[in-house]
Amino acid sequence: MRYLYDLHIHSALSPCADNDMTPVNIVAYAAAMGLEIIAVSDHNAIGNVAAAMEVGEALGVVVVPGTEIQTNEDIHVLCLFPDLESLENFFAELPFSPLKNRPDVFGEQLIINSDDEIVGREERLLLTAAEIGEPELRKLCLRHGGVAVPAHVDRAAFGMVAVLGAVPEEYTAVEFSGKGSPSGFPGKRTLCSSDAHTLGDIGSARNFVELKELSAKALIGYLRKEDDR
């Protein structure tokens, strides 16, 4: 079956996203856009994923547990998982800088529950890179049952191709930004998501993914090319 997706959406936890990017607003807007499977993938953080998943269950939208990690090479990588526990175990092993956020400079980093209530603020600055390299991040993600997908490979800023010159063969999938049909990476699964930081950006890419069933587990298996092994 073909399912409409957007697997790169930032919530109000990401300092560069609008504060109205709450779990309820994100999932409700996604549902209104006809999206069937999405991911809340904040910068170096996972604090709003559980709430988004809870809202997704209520509104009939599959929310894939995920995050966007910035490696110490300044590469953005989407890390997606079949369940929340796997994401949390993966995230617990990541080393981060202790630098604190300055909301007046970088923006707020809001933790919001499934009733759209602000329940906290992340003090760690989320715009700094994790203290882990790209190869180690990919291996850690795989070890916890997830998949590492180089984000917006068609961009110069924080794109793997721009930084490394290519995407290593170990990666089974890549993500493009914007609209259109991704190409140029034969043998790899290709995604095209919005990288939404505002509600109006959600679902703007309008692309479908072919899965055996509508679930996070099926998506991860597809991106890992498990059926090809």
N, C-alpha and C positions, 0 to 999 in steps of 0.2 A: 504493500500500500504506500501511496505517496502522501507525505505530511508536510504542511507548511511550517517553516521553522524560522527562528531567529535565536542564535546561540551566543550572542555577544551583546548583552544588555547590562549597563551599569546602573546601580541603585544610588540613592542618596548617601550611601556609605563611601562611594568614590568621591573624593573632594572636587573633581572636575565635573560631576553630574549635578543636575538641578535637584534642589531639595524636595521637589514634588515627585521625584522618582522613588516612590514608596512601594513596598511589596504589593499592596492592594492596587495602587494606580497602575503599576507595571503590568500585573497579570490581567487586570480588567481591560486595559487598553489592548493588550495582546489578544485577548479573547474577542474584543470588538473588531480587531483587524483580521480575524479568522485564523490566527496562529494556533497551532496545535501542540507544538513542542518548543520550549524556550529555555534559555539559561541566564540566570543572573550571575554575571561574571565580573565582580568588582576588582579593582586594582589591589592586589596583594592582601585580600581580605575575604572573609566568608560570613560575616556577621548577620547578613540579611537573607541568606539562602534558605534557612529553615522556615522563616516566616513566609517567604515567597512560595515555597513548596506547599505549605499549609493552605495558602490562598489558592494555589493552582488546583489542589484536590477539590476545593469547594466550587471552582469555576470550570473545571473540566479541561484545564491546560496542564500538560506535563511540564514540570520545571526540573531541568537537569541540574544536579549539584555541580557547581563549578566556580572557578576563579580565573582571573588573568594575572599571571605572575610576570614580573619584570626581572629578568636574570641580571647577573652582574656584568654581562656584556651589553646591557641595555636592549635586550630583545623581549618583546611581549609574546607570551605563550599562553593560550587557553588550555586549562587543565580541567577536564570534564570526567565525571565519575558516575557509576551506576546507582549509587545510593549515598545518603548523607554521611553515614558512618565512615565510608571509605574516604570521602572528601576531608572529613575532620581528622582522621588518622594521618592522611597525607600532609595536611596543613600544619599539624602539630610538629612535624619534623623539619619544617622550613626555618632557616635562620634569617632573621631580619635585623636591620639597623635599629638601635634604640632611640633614634631621633624622634622628637615629639612634634606633633602638628601645631601649626599656628593658623587657626581658623581665619583670622583677619587677613592673612596673606594667601593661604592655599585653599581655603574653603572648609566648610564643615564636613565632618565624617560621621553621619548619623546612623545609629542602630535603631531599627524600627520594627515593631512586632506586627503580627498578622491583623491587628485592629488599627494599624496605622498610627500607633502611639510611639513617640520617641522614648526609648527606654535606656539610651546610653549614647555616648560619643566615643569613637575610637581615638585614643590619645596618640598612638604611634603614627608617624607621618607615612601615609600610604603611597606617596609619590616617589619614594626612594626605592632603589632596586633591592631585591632579596639578595642575601649573601650566598648565592648558589649559581653555578654555571649552567649553561644550556644543556650539556650532556647529562649532568647529574640530575637536573630537574626532570628530564624526560624519563630517566631510569626510575626515579622515585615515584613519579606518576604511574608508570606501568606496574611497579611493585605493589601499589595499592589498588590495582584493578582499574585504573583510569586510562585516559589517552591524552597525550600532549599534542596540541595542534598549534603550530606557528601562526600567530595572529597577523591579520592584514599584511600579507607578504607582498602585496602590490604597493605598499607605501614605503617611503624613505625613512620616516620617523618610526623607530622601534621595530622595523620589519627585519626578519631574519635574512632575507636576501640582501638587503642594503648593508647589513652589518657583516655577515659572513660571506656574502657573494653567492650563496646557494643554500638550499635546504638539504641537510644530510639525508642519505637514503634510509636511515633508521626510522624516520618519521613516515607514518602511513597516511597522514592527512595534513592539509593546509587550509587556511582560511583567507579569503579575499574580502575586501571591503566594497561597499557600494553595490550597485546593480550590475547585471550582466552575467555572462556565462564564463566562469573561471576556466582558464586553460594554461598550458605551459608546464604542467607537472604530471606527465604521464605516469600511470601506475599508482598515483596517490588519490585518495578521496579528497574531494574539494568541497568546501563550504563557502557560502557568501552570506555574511551577516551584517547587521547595521552598525555595530559598535555604538549603540544608542546611549546618549547622555541626556537626552530630553525625551519626553513622552512622544512627541511628534515623529521622532526618528524610528521608533519601534516598528519593526515589520517592513521598513522601507525597501529592503532588498528583495522581498517577495520570491523566495526560492523554496523548492520542495526537496525532501530527502526520501529515498525509498527504503522502508524498513519492514521487517517481518511483522512487527507489532508496534503499537504506539507506547514506547516505554524508554526510560533512560538506559536500561540495560541493553535493549536492542540497538539504540543509537551508539553506545560505546563499542559494542561488538562490530557494528558496521564500520566505524571509524578506525578501529584496530585491524580491520580486514580479516576478522577471524574466520569468515566463511571461505576465504581464499587459501587457508593453510591446509 
